Amino acid sequence: MDKEAIKRFCLNQLDKQLKTLKDLMQEVQQASNLETKSTAGDKHDTARAHAQNEVERLGKQVQQLESSMQDLLRLPVESHNKVQRGSLVKSSCGDFYIAVALLPSLTSHQQFIALSPSAPLAQRMLGRAVGDEFLRLDGVKCKILGVH
């Protein structure tokens, strides 16, 4: 398993999400700016308020993604003896990267699940070593086969 490649892959995925959100935020802002004042002033004001709320919501998501990217950049790529933030865990139930929450991912050569360290499943793995077991959320017992 190439942990550096998985880290780069995750950063790339976050960057794509960030660009999509920023584009969407810009579109909403432009649509709001093009909204013309009609004779029904309340309708205009309501539309602008909704657009502003959406821009603020998207802005919070952008901040969260930027924070996740910074956290990911700071994570070490060296191997660990026990599962911790930044660990790549090979288990009997699949491979997990304890770094940032992403949908199940497939690099060119490996499938893995990227988990936030605060995710319940990650919490069950943290501090464990090769040979230790943990329970998935559905009660299935998994064995840690490698920690990188």
C-alpha positions in Angstrom: 0.0 0.0 0.0 1.4 3.4 -1.0 0.2 5.8 1.8 1.7 8.8 0.0 -0.3 8.1 -3.1 -3.5 7.7 -1.1 -2.8 11.0 0.7 -2.3 12.7 -2.6 -5.5 11.1 -4.0 -7.5 12.4 -0.9 -6.1 15.9 -1.3 -7.0 15.8 -5.0 -10.6 14.7 -4.2 -10.9 17.5 -1.6 -9.6 20.0 -4.1 -12.2 18.9 -6.7 -15.0 19.3 -4.1 -13.6 22.7 -3.1 -13.6 23.9 -6.7 -17.1 22.7 -7.2 -18.4 24.5 -4.1 -16.6 27.7 -5.0 -18.1 27.6 -8.5 -21.5 27.0 -7.1 -21.1 29.8 -4.6 -20.1 32.2 -7.5 -23.1 31.1 -9.6 -25.5 31.7 -6.7 -24.0 35.1 -6.0 -24.2 36.1 -9.7 -27.8 35.0 -9.9 -28.6 37.1 -6.8 -26.9 40.1 -8.3 -28.9 39.7 -11.6 -32.2 39.6 -9.7 -34.0 42.7 -10.7 -36.2 44.7 -8.4 -39.8 44.0 -9.4 -42.9 45.9 -8.5 -43.4 43.3 -5.8 -40.4 44.3 -3.6 -41.0 41.6 -1.1 -40.4 38.9 -3.8 -37.1 40.5 -4.7 -36.0 40.9 -1.1 -37.0 37.2 -0.4 -35.0 35.9 -3.4 -31.9 37.9 -2.4 -32.2 36.7 1.2 -32.4 33.1 0.1 -29.4 33.6 -2.2 -27.4 35.2 0.6 -28.3 32.3 2.9 -27.2 29.8 0.3 -23.9 31.7 -0.2 -23.3 31.6 3.6 -24.0 27.9 3.8 -21.7 27.2 0.9 -19.1 29.4 2.5 -19.2 27.3 5.6 -18.7 24.2 3.6 -15.7 25.8 1.8 -14.2 26.6 5.2 -14.7 23.0 6.4 -13.1 21.6 3.3 -10.1 24.0 3.5 -9.7 23.0 7.1 -9.8 19.3 6.2 -7.2 19.9 3.5 -4.9 21.7 6.0 -5.3 18.8 8.5 -4.5 16.3 5.8 -1.4 18.1 4.7 -0.1 18.1 8.2 -0.5 14.3 8.7 2.7 12.3 8.6 3.2 9.6 6.0 5.6 7.4 8.0 4.3 4.1 9.3 3.0 3.6 12.8 2.9 0.7 15.3 -0.6 1.6 16.4 -3.6 3.1 14.6 -3.6 6.9 14.8 -4.5 9.9 12.7 -2.8 9.4 9.4 -2.7 5.6 9.6 -3.4 3.4 6.7 -5.1 0.3 8.2 -5.3 -3.0 6.3 -7.9 -5.2 7.9 -9.9 -8.3 7.3 -12.9 -6.0 6.5 -11.1 -3.7 4.1 -8.5 -0.9 4.0 -9.0 2.4 5.9 -7.2 5.7 5.8 -7.8 7.5 9.1 -7.5 11.1 7.9 -10.5 12.7 6.4 -14.1 11.6 5.5 -14.5 10.7 1.8 -16.8 8.4 -0.1 -15.3 4.9 -0.6 -12.4 5.5 -3.0 -10.5 3.7 -5.6 -7.1 4.7 -6.7 -5.6 3.2 -9.8 -4.6 0.2 -7.8 -6.3 0.1 -4.4 -9.8 0.5 -2.9 -10.0 2.1 0.5 -12.3 4.0 2.8 -11.1 7.4 4.1 -12.5 8.0 7.5 -12.4 11.1 9.8 -10.6 10.3 13.0 -13.8 11.3 14.8 -15.9 8.7 12.9 -17.3 5.9 15.1 -15.6 3.2 13.1 -12.2 5.1 13.3 -12.7 5.5 17.0 -13.0 1.7 17.3 -9.6 1.3 15.5 -7.6 4.1 17.2 -4.8 2.8 19.5 -5.0 -0.8 18.2 -2.1 -2.7 16.6 -1.6 -5.5 14.1 -3.4 -8.6 15.3 -5.9 -6.6 17.4 -9.6 -6.9 16.6 -12.4 -4.3 16.4 -16.1 -4.4 15.8 -17.6 -2.7 12.8 -20.8 -0.7 13.5 -22.9 -3.7 12.3 -21.2 -6.0 14.8 -18.9 -7.8 12.4 -15.5 -8.6 14.0 -12.5 -7.4 12.0 -8.8 -8.1 12.5 -6.1 -5.5 11.9 -3.6 -7.1 9.4 -1.3 -4.0 8.9 -0.8 -0.5 10.1 1.1 1.9 7.9 
